[in-house]
């Protein structure tokens, strides 16, 4: 009768949940308390040497077709900017070739 009342069942269920939570916490504490395994000397021998930190600059990357950070460009705009850079370089290096190219473009437009 009174042994299986609603409040008794709730109390037992709550106690079971509390015990399960405590058990899970103990398992997590055990796992986190394990010592970190360091590599052996044989494993370290195969690793590449650490970089010297005398300079802030680690390496340089070539400029690519990457857009500026924070500005999204679609492929057409990126292609247009790349072509514009190439034409500007051509004008600096060889103005006569650039003029001939410009004349060809104008002729095909007409």
N, C-alpha and C positions, 0 to 999 in steps of 0.2 A: 503494500500500500504506500506508506509514506516514504519508504526507502527510494522509490523511483519517482519522486515528485519533480516538478519542473525546475525548482531552484537547486535541488541536489544534482540533477543532470548538468545544469549550467555550471555549477561549481566544479564538478569533476572534469567537464570539458575544458573549462578555463585553466584548471590545474594541469591538464595534459598539454595544452598549448604552451603554457609557461615552461613546463619541463622540456618540451621539444625545442623551444627557443633557447633555453639555457644550454642544452646539448649542442645545438648548432653553434652557439657562441664559443663554447669550449673547444670545439673542433677547429674553428677559425683561429683561436688563440694558439692552439698547438701548432697549426700550420705556419703561422707567422713567426713563431718563436724558433723555428728550425734555423740552424746556422747556414749562411750562404756558402755554397760550394765554390771555392776558388779554383781556377785552372791549374793543372800541374805544370811543372817546368817543361816537360816535353810538349805540352799543348801550347805554351807561350812561345816556344822557339819558332813555331810555324807562323806566328803573327807578324805582320809588317811593323817596322819601327814607328814609334809615335812621332808626330810632326813637332818640329821645334816651334816654340811660341815666341820667337824674337820679333816677329812681325805680326801686325793685326791682319794683314792680307794673306790669306791662305793660297789663293789662286785666282786667276782671271779667266773669265769666260768670254768667248767671242760674242760679239753682238749678233743676235739672230733675228728672226722675224717675230720675236715676242713683242706683244703690245705693252704699253706702259701700264704700271699697276694702277688699278682703280678706273681705268678707261677701257670699256669693252668695244672692240672693233669687229665688224664682220669681215668675212674673207675678201669681199670686194674692196673695202676701204684699205685693208692691209695690203692687198695687191697693188692698189693705186699708189699708196705711200711708198712701197718698195720701188715701183716703176719711177716715181718722181725722184727718189734718191739716186737711182741709176742714171737718170737723165742729167741731174745736177752734177754728178761725178763726171759724166761724159763731157758736159759743157766746160768744166774746169780743166780736164785733161786734153780734150781735143775739140775746140770750138767749131772747126770746119766740119767735122763729122757730125756734131750735134746739129749744125745748121742744115746739113743734107738730110738728116733724119727728120727734122722739123718740116722741111719742104715736102718730103714724102708723105708725112702725115696730113699736111694741108692738102696735098694733091688728091689723096684718097678720100678726104672729107668732101671735096667738091664734086 
